[in-house]
Amino acid sequence: MLNLERLRTLDALARHGSVSGAAAGLHVTTSAVSQQMTKLEREVGQQLLAKNGRGVRLTDAGRLLAEHAARILSQVELAQSDLERQRGQAVGELRISAFPTAMRGLLPAALSSLRVRHPGLRVGAQELEPQQGVNGVVRGDLDLAVVLDWYNKPLPVPDGLMKAPLIDDPADVAMPVAHPMADCAEVDLEDFADDEWITWADGEFCHEWLMFTLRAKGFEPRIGHRAEEHHTQLALVAAGLGVCVAPRLGRDPMPPGVRTVPVRHRVRRHVYVVWRADADRRPSIRAAVEALRVAGAGLG
């Protein structure tokens, strides 16, 4: 008889590609992962892992069993969904992530609503960037992820995931109050071709979007500073160190010394929630999606 938890460990190893990655995804120690795999190898009577440099790799038998494990775990997810649906109650544990400004501006209202309306549901939330959230849902480390893309640069959503729109989030240009454009009713992005820009880290989705968008306006942006958090970017703007794109979700309170001006040709982020299709029937998933939708509607 194959042990479900050991199959889950093998599945995590196949998805993460390392013992440490599997341990992090399962929230256990690396020693626990190794022990589970040793027991699984004894159960099946075959070697499932082989050394690969400093790490390990799946053997042919390991890859074969991992494929079966993924299907078995998917069926278990469907069974849990059907049982939960039969009870008609949103209960159990739900793991959700959100990018920083959604964590601040959207999640608190949704989580509070879920606690009141579904007291048997235990929700754990964590702050993750959009691609990390999508990856977490695909791997099964998360049940839902609140993610974003931009009006002119969609975020790829893998097969097997479902999504629901939550809000469209307008973004303005933030600049020091002494900036020549600070008193304008509207601006164009190309008005800031000679300014230094404050952006996100290299390789981040929002940074790639900003570079793509500004280059499409006909100029190569001058990058002055990089910061992950919007509030940090705004603090740099307040110090007179450049301009930045400032989405409205979770933006307040604004630091003194900053003026935000709408962009003439509207710049918007699309905010939505994603979850696995095989979990779609779970009442807890549907309750969370509805709570997020209501919280998003309340921002309008």
Backbone bond lengths (Angstrom), bond angles and torsions (degrees), N, CA, C in turn:
res aa  C-N    CA-C-N  psi(-1)  N-CA   C-N-CA  omega(-1)  CA-C   N-CA-C  phi
1 M - - - 1.461 - - 1.533 109.07 -
2 L 1.310 117.13 123.75 1.458 121.69 179.40 1.528 109.52 -78.68
3 N 1.324 115.42 134.88 1.453 121.84 -179.60 1.523 110.28 -84.71
4 L 1.330 116.17 128.66 1.467 120.53 -173.95 1.526 111.75 -64.11
5 E 1.321 117.32 -40.50 1.459 119.31 -178.87 1.527 111.47 -66.41
6 R 1.341 116.29 -34.74 1.461 118.41 177.44 1.523 110.81 -70.73
7 L 1.329 117.00 -35.73 1.469 119.86 173.93 1.527 110.43 -63.84
8 R 1.327 116.60 -37.12 1.467 120.13 177.54 1.535 110.49 -63.85
9 T 1.314 116.12 -37.37 1.463 120.39 177.59 1.529 110.45 -65.62
10 L 1.328 116.64 -44.62 1.467 120.39 177.80 1.522 110.71 -61.70
11 D 1.317 117.15 -42.36 1.464 121.46 178.61 1.533 110.39 -60.88
12 A 1.327 116.92 -42.70 1.464 120.56 178.82 1.525 110.90 -64.06
13 L 1.327 117.49 -39.14 1.465 120.67 176.81 1.524 111.01 -62.27
14 A 1.324 116.29 -42.69 1.462 119.97 -179.70 1.519 110.85 -65.59
15 R 1.327 117.32 -38.10 1.469 120.70 -176.86 1.521 112.25 -76.86
16 H 1.330 116.97 -40.05 1.467 120.87 -175.72 1.521 112.72 -88.31
17 G 1.325 117.38 -26.64 1.451 120.76 176.70 1.512 116.08 83.51
18 S 1.333 117.02 4.20 1.466 119.83 179.04 1.522 109.56 -157.97
19 V 1.342 115.49 159.60 1.463 120.03 177.83 1.529 110.22 -65.84
20 S 1.335 116.81 -41.72 1.477 119.47 -179.44 1.519 111.22 -66.04
21 G 1.340 117.03 -39.67 1.463 120.17 177.76 1.514 111.57 -64.79
22 A 1.332 117.03 -41.98 1.462 121.07 178.18 1.523 110.53 -63.29
23 A 1.346 116.27 -42.39 1.463 120.18 179.34 1.524 111.38 -61.67
24 A 1.342 116.05 -43.03 1.470 119.61 178.96 1.524 110.76 -64.15
25 G 1.340 116.77 -42.49 1.460 120.06 -179.62 1.512 113.19 -65.98
26 L 1.332 116.70 -32.71 1.468 121.32 -178.80 1.524 112.40 -93.27
27 H 1.345 116.58 -5.17 1.469 121.95 -179.10 1.526 111.28 60.07
28 V 1.339 115.62 44.37 1.463 122.14 175.80 1.520 107.85 -132.25
29 T 1.333 116.44 177.74 1.461 120.12 178.51 1.521 110.41 -83.46
30 T 1.331 116.08 160.89 1.472 119.93 175.73 1.528 110.44 -63.91
31 S 1.328 116.63 -32.61 1.463 120.34 177.52 1.522 110.89 -63.27
32 A 1.330 116.88 -39.15 1.467 120.33 179.12 1.525 110.69 -64.98
33 V 1.345 117.20 -39.24 1.461 120.59 177.52 1.535 109.88 -62.42
34 S 1.314 116.52 -46.84 1.471 120.40 -179.32 1.527 111.00 -61.35
35 Q 1.323 116.68 -41.75 1.466 120.11 179.88 1.523 111.09 -63.49
36 Q 1.336 116.56 -43.19 1.463 120.12 -179.85 1.526 110.47 -63.40
37 M 1.320 117.46 -39.54 1.454 120.28 -179.48 1.537 111.51 -69.73
38 T 1.326 117.04 -36.65 1.463 119.98 176.62 1.529 110.38 -62.03
39 K 1.328 116.03 -43.09 1.473 120.48 178.73 1.528 110.86 -65.58
40 L 1.352 116.98 -39.02 1.458 119.98 179.88 1.524 110.82 -65.81
41 E 1.319 116.43 -40.45 1.472 119.58 177.61 1.534 110.95 -61.42
42 R 1.342 117.04 -38.32 1.465 119.57 176.92 1.527 110.98 -66.42
43 E 1.334 116.78 -38.01 1.462 120.60 -179.26 1.526 111.83 -63.78
44 V 1.342 116.62 -42.76 1.468 119.80 -175.46 1.527 112.07 -91.15
45 G 1.329 116.71 -13.92 1.452 119.58 178.60 1.510 114.58 71.99
46 Q 1.343 117.27 23.79 1.465 121.29 179.20 1.520 109.49 -141.00
47 Q 1.341 114.88 156.10 1.457 120.10 176.12 1.523 108.87 -79.20
48 L 1.318 115.70 125.99 1.466 121.17 -177.98 1.529 112.78 -104.72
49 L 1.335 116.62 -23.05 1.457 121.83 -179.15 1.519 109.89 -124.60
50 A 1.332 116.07 145.82 1.461 121.85 174.47 1.524 107.71 -133.05
51 K 1.321 116.41 150.42 1.460 120.24 179.13 1.517 110.19 -67.41
52 N 1.341 114.10 142.88 1.465 120.36 179.71 1.524 107.45 -142.27
53 G 1.330 116.82 90.00 1.453 119.82 -173.30 1.515 109.66 65.91
54 R 1.331 115.74 -125.86 1.463 120.01 178.08 1.528 111.77 -86.56
55 G 1.318 117.06 -9.61 1.452 120.65 -177.63 1.514 112.07 -112.95
56 V 1.307 115.58 -154.38 1.462 121.70 179.43 1.529 108.84 -134.12
57 R 1.322 115.15 162.47 1.461 121.30 173.23 1.516 107.90 -136.95
58 L 1.311 116.04 159.74 1.456 120.87 176.71 1.526 109.75 -77.69
59 T 1.311 116.82 137.19 1.464 121.15 171.42 1.525 108.77 -75.45
60 D 1.316 117.28 175.88 1.465 120.17 176.31 1.527 110.39 -57.43
61 A 1.338 116.03 -43.48 1.467 119.49 178.07 1.524 110.49 -64.45
62 G 1.338 116.65 -37.12 1.459 120.46 178.82 1.517 112.21 -64.94
63 R 1.355 116.59 -42.47 1.472 119.79 178.65 1.527 110.91 -65.05
64 L 1.349 115.97 -40.76 1.464 119.86 179.81 1.516 110.86 -62.40
65 L 1.329 116.66 -47.13 1.464 119.57 -179.35 1.527 110.94 -68.00
66 A 1.342 117.03 -33.84 1.472 120.39 178.60 1.531 110.78 -63.42
67 E 1.328 116.96 -38.74 1.468 119.81 176.76 1.521 110.79 -61.81
68 H 1.349 116.40 -43.78 1.462 119.48 176.89 1.526 110.88 -65.36
69 A 1.319 116.82 -38.85 1.461 120.64 -179.36 1.528 111.12 -61.36
70 A 1.334 117.08 -41.26 1.471 120.38 179.18 1.525 110.51 -60.94
71 R 1.344 116.20 -41.95 1.467 119.20 179.32 1.531 111.29 -68.59
72 I 1.327 116.48 -40.56 1.464 120.08 179.51 1.527 110.48 -63.02
73 L 1.317 117.22 -44.95 1.459 120.91 -178.50 1.524 111.13 -66.60
74 S 1.334 116.74 -34.29 1.463 119.80 175.59 1.528 110.68 -64.18
75 Q 1.342 116.15 -40.79 1.461 119.81 177.56 1.521 111.34 -66.46
76 V 1.328 116.85 -36.63 1.467 120.12 176.07 1.525 110.08 -62.91
77 E 1.349 116.28 -41.48 1.470 120.72 176.98 1.518 110.64 -59.37
78 L 1.342 116.44 -43.79 1.467 119.77 178.46 1.517 111.02 -64.22
79 A 1.340 117.27 -40.52 1.457 120.49 179.06 1.526 110.86 -62.81
80 Q 1.341 116.14 -43.74 1.460 119.80 177.97 1.526 111.24 -62.70
81 S 1.341 115.61 -39.75 1.462 119.97 178.12 1.522 110.84 -61.49
82 D 1.343 116.40 -44.71 1.462 120.24 -178.03 1.525 111.59 -66.69
83 L 1.343 116.43 -39.80 1.462 119.44 178.40 1.523 110.75 -65.64
84 E 1.335 115.35 -42.41 1.462 119.49 178.54 1.523 110.37 -63.70
85 R 1.335 115.16 -40.20 1.471 119.45 179.43 1.525 110.60 -65.30
86 Q 1.340 117.40 -38.63 1.462 120.48 179.70 1.524 111.13 -63.85
87 R 1.337 115.58 -38.58 1.463 118.81 176.57 1.518 111.15 -68.21
88 G 1.338 115.13 -26.35 1.462 119.42 177.74 1.506 114.11 73.95
89 Q 1.337 117.20 17.39 1.455 120.44 -177.08 1.524 110.21 -127.77
90 A 1.329 114.86 144.87 1.457 120.42 173.68 1.518 107.50 -86.63
91 V 1.338 116.43 102.46 1.462 121.66 -176.49 1.522 109.19 -135.14
92 G 1.312 116.05 173.70 1.456 120.93 177.16 1.518 112.27 90.20
93 E 1.319 115.98 -150.61 1.468 122.62 -175.22 1.517 110.42 -113.60
94 L 1.322 115.88 141.26 1.465 121.51 178.90 1.520 107.83 -134.81
95 R 1.345 116.20 129.34 1.460 121.56 -178.53 1.522 108.46 -112.70
96 I 1.324 115.91 124.79 1.466 120.52 -174.62 1.524 109.61 -135.10
97 S 1.336 116.01 145.32 1.462 120.60 174.38 1.518 108.91 -122.47
98 A 1.331 114.90 161.40 1.463 120.97 175.52 1.513 108.57 -152.19
99 F 1.328 116.79 148.31 1.461 120.71 175.28 1.530 108.68 -69.77
100 P 1.349 118.51 161.49 1.467 120.36 -166.08 1.523 116.56 -53.84
101 T 1.335 118.93 -48.62 1.460 117.53 -176.21 1.528 111.98 -71.49
102 A 1.328 118.15 -28.08 1.464 120.12 173.44 1.522 110.75 -71.74
103 M 1.329 116.58 -36.10 1.460 120.50 176.64 1.526 110.10 -59.75
104 R 1.320 116.10 -36.05 1.461 120.88 -178.10 1.537 111.76 -86.11
105 G 1.337 116.99 -40.21 1.462 119.01 -170.26 1.511 115.83 -100.85
106 L 1.343 118.75 -13.30 1.463 121.53 -173.99 1.526 112.83 -124.38
107 L 1.330 116.67 -43.49 1.468 121.27 -173.12 1.525 114.27 -64.59
108 P 1.340 120.47 -41.56 1.465 118.35 -175.59 1.534 113.56 -55.64
109 A 1.328 117.27 -44.76 1.467 119.46 -179.91 1.519 111.30 -66.32
110 A 1.332 117.01 -40.71 1.462 120.43 -179.10 1.524 111.06 -66.77
111 L 1.332 117.73 -43.84 1.458 121.01 -179.07 1.523 111.20 -67.00
112 S 1.318 116.73 -37.91 1.463 120.31 177.48 1.525 110.75 -63.27
113 S 1.335 116.59 -42.44 1.467 120.66 178.03 1.527 111.61 -62.48
114 L 1.328 116.56 -42.92 1.463 120.14 179.46 1.523 111.18 -62.88
115 R 1.318 117.81 -38.58 1.464 120.45 -179.58 1.524 111.13 -64.78
116 V 1.327 116.27 -38.96 1.471 120.01 -179.24 1.522 111.18 -73.96
117 R 1.328 117.21 -45.82 1.463 121.42 -172.60 1.528 112.66 -82.02
118 H 1.337 117.36 -25.60 1.464 120.41 -176.21 1.530 109.49 -135.19
119 P 1.324 117.18 74.22 1.470 120.40 -174.88 1.530 113.66 -64.38
120 G 1.326 118.14 -19.25 1.456 120.93 177.98 1.517 114.00 -84.90
121 L 1.321 117.04 2.19 1.467 122.09 -178.77 1.523 109.34 -103.22
122 R 1.319 116.54 123.51 1.471 122.31 178.22 1.531 108.11 -100.67
123 V 1.312 115.79 114.41 1.475 120.66 -176.43 1.520 109.46 -108.94
124 G 1.317 116.16 128.34 1.464 121.87 173.05 1.512 109.50 -114.94
125 A 1.332 116.91 125.52 1.468 121.60 -177.18 1.523 109.96 -115.24
126 Q 1.331 115.26 145.84 1.457 120.21 174.07 1.517 110.07 -141.62
127 E 1.329 115.08 153.72 1.467 121.72 -177.57 1.518 109.41 -89.99
128 L 1.331 116.12 120.57 1.459 122.08 178.54 1.521 109.46 -141.99
129 E 1.318 116.24 148.88 1.460 120.55 173.56 1.538 109.54 -67.64
130 P 1.340 117.38 158.11 1.467 120.26 -173.23 1.521 115.24 -52.56
131 Q 1.341 118.07 -48.91 1.464 118.89 -177.42 1.516 111.52 -65.63
132 Q 1.325 117.26 -36.25 1.464 120.27 176.44 1.524 110.26 -63.39
133 G 1.339 116.59 -39.41 1.453 120.35 178.92 1.514 112.20 -64.69
134 V 1.330 116.34 -45.00 1.466 120.41 177.89 1.521 110.05 -60.18
135 N 1.331 116.47 -45.53 1.468 120.24 179.84 1.521 111.19 -60.84
136 G 1.323 116.45 -39.38 1.455 120.63 179.70 1.515 112.66 -64.21
137 V 1.333 116.87 -38.21 1.467 120.49 177.42 1.520 110.31 -68.76
138 V 1.321 116.94 -43.07 1.469 120.77 179.34 1.531 110.03 -60.12
139 R 1.335 116.92 -42.63 1.469 120.67 -178.17 1.514 112.81 -73.90
140 G 1.336 117.09 -17.55 1.459 119.81 -176.35 1.509 113.42 91.25
141 D 1.343 117.67 5.44 1.463 120.72 176.99 1.524 111.35 -74.91
142 L 1.331 116.46 -24.04 1.467 122.80 179.77 1.516 109.58 -126.51
143 D 1.331 116.20 153.88 1.466 121.22 174.24 1.523 111.37 -90.59
144 L 1.322 116.89 -38.26 1.464 122.09 178.78 1.517 109.49 -141.95
145 A 1.330 115.86 156.46 1.460 121.16 173.65 1.524 108.68 -140.66
146 V 1.318 115.88 130.80 1.467 121.53 172.52 1.524 106.59 -88.99
147 V 1.322 116.45 120.03 1.461 121.81 -172.37 1.529 109.49 -131.04
148 L 1.312 116.01 178.05 1.467 119.90 -179.17 1.514 109.83 -144.55
149 D 1.306 114.95 157.15 1.451 121.44 160.04 1.517 108.01 -141.51
150 W 1.320 116.67 -178.89 1.458 121.68 -175.57 1.522 109.72 -111.57
151 Y 1.319 115.54 158.64 1.458 122.30 -175.63 1.527 112.39 -55.32
152 N 1.331 117.23 -27.01 1.463 120.73 -176.63 1.532 112.82 -118.75
153 K 1.345 117.57 9.61 1.469 120.75 -179.97 1.532 108.97 -150.96
154 P 1.343 117.26 92.17 1.471 119.36 -178.52 1.522 112.20 -71.25
155 L 1.332 115.37 151.51 1.458 121.99 173.70 1.521 108.14 -89.54
156 P 1.336 118.83 124.34 1.467 119.55 -179.40 1.526 111.15 -62.00
157 V 1.337 116.52 131.56 1.463 122.12 177.07 1.527 107.45 -114.01
158 P 1.327 118.09 117.75 1.466 120.82 -175.48 1.523 112.69 -63.84
159 D 1.329 115.36 158.54 1.463 120.67 172.55 1.525 109.06 -59.79
160 G 1.319 115.14 148.94 1.458 119.69 179.33 1.508 113.73 93.30
161 L 1.345 117.04 -3.52 1.454 120.97 176.77 1.520 110.00 -111.43
162 M 1.315 116.12 149.14 1.455 122.87 173.03 1.522 108.28 -112.41
163 K 1.336 116.73 158.00 1.457 118.92 179.30 1.520 110.37 -145.19
164 A 1.322 114.40 155.20 1.466 121.50 177.71 1.525 107.93 -136.75
165 P 1.344 118.01 132.70 1.462 120.19 178.74 1.528 110.93 -70.81
166 L 1.319 115.73 144.82 1.464 121.03 178.69 1.522 111.46 -113.04
167 I 1.330 117.53 -58.58 1.470 120.61 178.56 1.518 109.07 -149.28
168 D 1.328 116.08 159.15 1.456 123.08 163.29 1.524 106.61 -101.98
169 D 1.314 115.42 125.01 1.460 121.37 -172.23 1.526 110.42 -109.93
170 P 1.340 118.20 106.21 1.469 119.77 178.98 1.532 111.02 -65.65
171 A 1.314 115.85 149.60 1.466 121.76 176.84 1.525 109.25 -124.55
172 D 1.313 116.10 138.82 1.456 122.78 178.34 1.528 108.83 -110.03
173 V 1.330 115.68 175.47 1.456 120.20 170.05 1.524 107.66 -98.35
174 A 1.326 116.54 127.57 1.461 121.87 177.13 1.520 108.66 -99.34
175 M 1.332 115.29 135.09 1.469 120.72 -176.55 1.523 108.92 -146.46
176 P 1.333 117.88 160.89 1.469 119.64 175.52 1.534 110.07 -63.39
177 V 1.324 117.06 149.83 1.472 120.77 -177.45 1.526 111.47 -61.42
178 A 1.331 117.79 -23.49 1.463 120.45 -179.72 1.521 112.45 -86.44
179 H 1.335 118.39 0.99 1.464 120.95 -178.33 1.536 109.79 -66.10
180 P 1.334 119.37 143.42 1.468 121.76 -179.12 1.529 113.85 -58.33
181 M 1.350 118.27 -24.63 1.459 120.86 -178.65 1.527 112.78 -95.26
182 A 1.319 117.82 3.54 1.463 120.79 -170.47 1.525 113.15 -65.70
183 D 1.328 118.46 -25.69 1.461 120.65 -177.92 1.525 113.04 -97.15
184 C 1.328 117.39 6.79 1.464 120.85 179.90 1.533 110.06 -74.70
185 A 1.325 115.43 149.87 1.462 119.82 175.83 1.518 110.86 -75.54
186 E 1.338 116.71 -35.16 1.458 122.73 177.87 1.531 108.31 -145.78
187 V 1.320 115.46 158.60 1.463 119.99 177.89 1.524 108.95 -137.93
188 D 1.322 115.37 164.89 1.456 122.07 169.49 1.523 107.93 -108.57
189 L 1.319 116.78 151.16 1.463 119.81 -179.77 1.524 111.70 -61.06
190 E 1.327 115.84 -34.61 1.472 118.23 -179.12 1.526 112.75 -69.12
191 D 1.341 117.93 -12.08 1.466 120.25 174.61 1.528 111.47 -63.89
192 F 1.332 117.15 -15.78 1.464 121.29 -174.54 1.532 111.79 -112.01
193 A 1.332 115.13 25.91 1.468 120.27 -178.80 1.526 111.85 -61.78
194 D 1.338 117.88 -27.84 1.467 120.72 -177.78 1.529 113.23 -97.20
195 D 1.329 116.39 0.34 1.466 120.00 -179.56 1.528 111.11 -88.30
196 E 1.328 114.92 159.51 1.457 119.71 168.01 1.527 108.69 -83.81
197 W 1.333 115.30 138.31 1.465 120.87 -178.21 1.518 109.99 -104.56
198 I 1.306 114.39 143.77 1.464 122.14 172.83 1.523 106.51 -104.83
199 T 1.315 116.71 124.51 1.457 120.66 -171.34 1.527 110.61 -135.28
200 W 1.322 115.72 -171.64 1.460 122.93 -179.56 1.533 109.17 -91.29
201 A 1.325 115.63 -177.59 1.470 120.27 -179.13 1.518 110.53 -69.30
202 D 1.332 115.11 151.32 1.464 121.15 175.51 1.525 110.29 -55.03
203 G 1.331 115.92 135.78 1.456 120.29 177.14 1.515 114.30 89.46
204 E 1.335 118.29 -15.15 1.465 119.98 178.40 1.528 109.25 -72.96
205 F 1.335 115.15 148.99 1.464 120.90 -175.37 1.529 111.10 -56.84
206 C 1.351 116.80 -45.48 1.468 119.25 -177.02 1.527 111.97 -68.43
207 H 1.336 117.13 -34.47 1.470 119.19 175.69 1.525 110.37 -65.25
208 E 1.340 116.52 -45.00 1.468 119.61 179.13 1.527 110.01 -60.72
209 W 1.341 116.18 -39.05 1.475 119.25 177.44 1.527 110.59 -61.86
210 L 1.344 117.07 -46.62 1.462 120.37 -177.16 1.522 110.92 -60.70
211 M 1.322 117.30 -45.91 1.457 120.21 -179.50 1.529 110.89 -63.40
212 F 1.320 115.95 -44.03 1.473 121.14 178.43 1.528 110.76 -58.94
213 T 1.335 116.39 -44.59 1.468 121.35 -175.22 1.525 111.25 -70.23
214 L 1.323 117.64 -44.18 1.461 119.84 -177.97 1.528 111.34 -69.86
215 R 1.331 116.30 -37.72 1.469 118.53 176.76 1.516 110.99 -64.74
216 A 1.333 117.17 -33.15 1.465 120.96 177.08 1.525 111.37 -66.80
217 K 1.344 116.81 -20.47 1.466 120.83 176.99 1.532 112.02 -84.26
218 G 1.343 115.72 -1.41 1.460 118.80 173.00 1.514 115.64 98.65
219 F 1.324 118.45 15.25 1.464 118.19 177.46 1.526 109.99 -143.94
220 E 1.324 114.62 155.36 1.461 121.99 177.07 1.529 107.71 -93.51
221 P 1.339 117.87 114.23 1.469 119.76 -175.49 1.525 111.96 -67.62
222 R 1.310 115.06 143.62 1.460 121.37 173.74 1.527 107.76 -92.41
223 I 1.318 117.44 116.65 1.456 121.97 -177.46 1.520 108.97 -91.00
224 G 1.321 116.14 119.23 1.460 120.42 179.58 1.517 112.85 -93.42
225 H 1.347 115.89 -47.24 1.463 120.48 -174.87 1.523 109.31 -144.73
226 R 1.326 115.00 158.89 1.470 121.74 178.45 1.518 109.04 -128.59
227 A 1.326 116.12 137.48 1.463 121.01 177.82 1.521 108.26 -152.91
228 E 1.333 116.24 140.68 1.463 120.87 -178.04 1.526 111.52 -72.45
229 E 1.323 116.88 -43.01 1.462 122.33 -171.80 1.525 111.09 -90.02
230 H 1.336 115.57 138.51 1.469 119.82 177.51 1.525 111.31 -60.61
231 H 1.324 118.17 -39.64 1.464 119.84 -178.40 1.522 110.94 -65.70
232 T 1.334 117.61 -32.57 1.464 120.00 174.90 1.520 110.45 -68.24
233 Q 1.316 116.41 -41.76 1.461 119.86 176.52 1.534 110.35 -59.09
234 L 1.331 116.85 -43.33 1.467 120.51 -178.84 1.526 111.37 -66.57
235 A 1.332 117.45 -33.55 1.465 120.01 176.35 1.528 110.67 -64.61
236 L 1.330 116.55 -37.39 1.460 120.29 176.96 1.529 110.89 -67.82
237 V 1.342 115.41 -37.63 1.473 119.15 175.63 1.521 109.85 -62.64
238 A 1.328 117.28 -45.03 1.473 121.73 -179.07 1.525 111.35 -59.30
239 A 1.334 116.00 -29.57 1.468 120.09 178.72 1.521 112.45 -82.23
240 G 1.342 116.90 3.24 1.457 120.62 177.80 1.510 114.41 79.20
241 L 1.334 117.38 24.00 1.457 120.90 -172.72 1.525 114.31 -97.93
242 G 1.334 117.71 4.10 1.454 119.46 178.98 1.506 111.54 152.08
243 V 1.341 115.23 -169.53 1.470 122.35 178.41 1.525 107.63 -123.29
244 C 1.327 115.88 162.16 1.465 119.82 177.91 1.517 109.91 -150.96
245 V 1.321 115.53 163.38 1.455 121.60 170.77 1.520 107.50 -83.03
246 A 1.332 117.03 131.33 1.463 121.50 -174.01 1.526 110.54 -126.34
247 P 1.330 118.35 93.14 1.472 120.00 173.75 1.524 110.63 -60.23
248 R 1.340 116.87 153.38 1.458 120.48 -174.11 1.525 113.45 -83.59
249 L 1.330 118.59 -26.43 1.452 121.14 -178.10 1.523 110.50 -62.95
250 G 1.329 116.66 124.91 1.453 121.43 177.15 1.513 114.38 66.16
251 R 1.341 117.81 19.79 1.469 120.72 -173.13 1.526 112.89 -82.53
252 D 1.304 117.62 -36.36 1.466 120.81 -175.82 1.533 110.57 -74.43
253 P 1.329 118.17 150.55 1.466 127.10 1.02 1.530 111.76 -80.82
254 M 1.320 114.72 144.20 1.464 119.94 178.37 1.523 109.93 -81.78
255 P 1.330 117.97 141.08 1.466 119.09 176.96 1.524 110.53 -71.59
256 P 1.317 117.84 149.54 1.471 119.38 175.37 1.527 109.96 -63.21
257 G 1.318 114.73 149.34 1.457 119.56 178.16 1.514 114.18 92.40
258 V 1.362 117.04 6.15 1.463 121.35 -179.79 1.525 109.11 -120.33
259 R 1.303 115.64 137.42 1.469 122.04 173.92 1.527 108.05 -119.52
260 T 1.332 117.28 132.83 1.472 121.32 175.03 1.518 108.86 -109.58
261 V 1.322 115.56 135.18 1.465 121.70 -177.74 1.522 108.57 -128.13
262 P 1.353 118.31 131.60 1.472 120.60 179.51 1.522 111.74 -63.02
263 V 1.334 114.67 150.66 1.461 121.37 176.24 1.520 108.46 -87.90
264 R 1.337 115.52 134.60 1.473 120.67 -174.84 1.529 111.35 -57.36
265 H 1.321 116.84 -50.09 1.466 120.72 174.75 1.520 106.47 -94.91
266 R 1.317 116.04 102.56 1.454 123.01 -163.10 1.521 113.74 -49.06
267 V 1.314 115.12 133.30 1.458 123.77 174.96 1.527 106.67 -104.34
268 R 1.327 116.67 123.51 1.470 119.74 -175.29 1.526 111.08 -135.60
269 R 1.325 114.02 146.57 1.462 121.12 167.30 1.535 108.11 -101.39
270 H 1.311 116.30 139.69 1.458 121.07 172.03 1.529 107.37 -96.80
271 V 1.319 116.62 123.06 1.465 121.95 -179.47 1.524 107.79 -107.94
272 Y 1.319 116.67 128.90 1.462 119.98 -179.62 1.518 109.67 -148.29
273 V 1.327 115.40 170.00 1.455 121.87 -179.43 1.524 108.49 -117.22
274 V 1.336 116.65 140.56 1.464 121.42 179.55 1.525 109.25 -122.19
275 W 1.341 115.72 150.33 1.455 122.44 176.25 1.523 108.54 -154.11
276 R 1.329 116.69 165.91 1.455 120.84 -178.28 1.528 110.64 -74.67
277 A 1.339 115.07 139.69 1.467 119.97 -178.85 1.518 111.58 -62.41
278 D 1.349 117.09 -32.72 1.460 118.61 -177.53 1.525 112.55 -74.10
279 A 1.343 117.36 -6.57 1.466 121.59 176.37 1.521 112.09 -106.62
280 D 1.328 117.41 7.30 1.464 120.89 -171.50 1.525 112.91 -62.73
281 R 1.328 117.36 -26.92 1.462 119.42 -176.38 1.527 113.45 -83.99
282 R 1.312 117.12 -5.84 1.468 119.09 -179.33 1.524 110.81 -69.30
283 P 1.335 118.05 126.28 1.467 119.71 176.49 1.525 113.24 -57.89
284 S 1.333 117.71 -31.23 1.465 119.56 -179.94 1.523 111.30 -67.29
285 I 1.321 117.50 -37.17 1.466 120.84 176.46 1.522 109.63 -64.75
286 R 1.328 115.67 -46.93 1.466 119.35 -178.48 1.528 111.34 -65.14
287 A 1.339 116.73 -37.11 1.460 120.05 178.25 1.522 110.59 -64.94
288 A 1.333 116.98 -41.48 1.460 120.49 -179.80 1.528 111.40 -66.75
289 V 1.329 116.76 -42.90 1.472 120.13 178.79 1.520 109.68 -61.18
290 E 1.337 117.10 -43.38 1.468 120.21 179.93 1.527 110.73 -64.41
291 A 1.328 117.97 -41.70 1.464 120.85 179.13 1.520 111.00 -62.62
292 L 1.318 116.67 -38.89 1.466 120.49 178.02 1.511 111.29 -67.57
293 R 1.318 116.67 -39.59 1.477 120.44 178.36 1.536 109.79 -62.80
294 V 1.324 116.61 -45.85 1.466 120.28 -179.57 1.535 110.33 -63.45
295 A 1.331 116.22 -42.11 1.468 119.25 178.65 1.531 110.53 -62.88
296 G 1.343 116.20 -39.25 1.464 119.95 177.97 1.521 111.87 -65.44
297 A 1.345 115.89 -41.90 1.478 119.61 179.16 1.528 110.73 -63.76
298 G 1.325 116.89 -31.79 1.457 120.34 -179.96 1.514 113.67 -70.11
299 L 1.328 117.61 -14.31 1.456 121.12 179.20 1.524 111.95 -82.03
300 G 1.339 115.92 -16.66 1.455 119.58 -176.32 1.502 113.05 -70.55
